Amino acid sequence: MSDSRLVFSTEFGRIKPEDELQQPEVKLFKDGHIRIERQTKGRKGKGVMLVVGIDPAEHDLKKLAKLLKSKMGQGGAVKEGIIEIQGDDRDKLKGLLVSQGFKVKIAGG
């Protein structure tokens, strides 16, 4: 084990590689709209709505997700720059995002 890599230091705490500290690659659209997609793949038939195209440099995704989850009355998460909201009420979600000042399109079927 001559190739040692510092994983933990009592002086600084957990040390992460620099590539993990960067923001995830976010899909932004040229028309300035954000998209609401519906996805069931890999979720045992349960549907979630994905809010795609919000720039994390301009908006706090965690705060926005918390607001949307509370207004929708449903659970969700923020993963890799995408807000996931459980359920399938895309029209209500679109209204909430429009009231927050976003231009929104519903994508997919």
Secondary structure, 3 states (H helix, E strand, C coil): CCCCCCCEECCCEECCCHHHHCCCCCCCCCCCCEEEEEECCCCCCCCEEEEECCCCCCCCHHHHHHHHHHHHCCCEEEECCEEEEECCCHHHHHHHHHHCCCCEEECCC
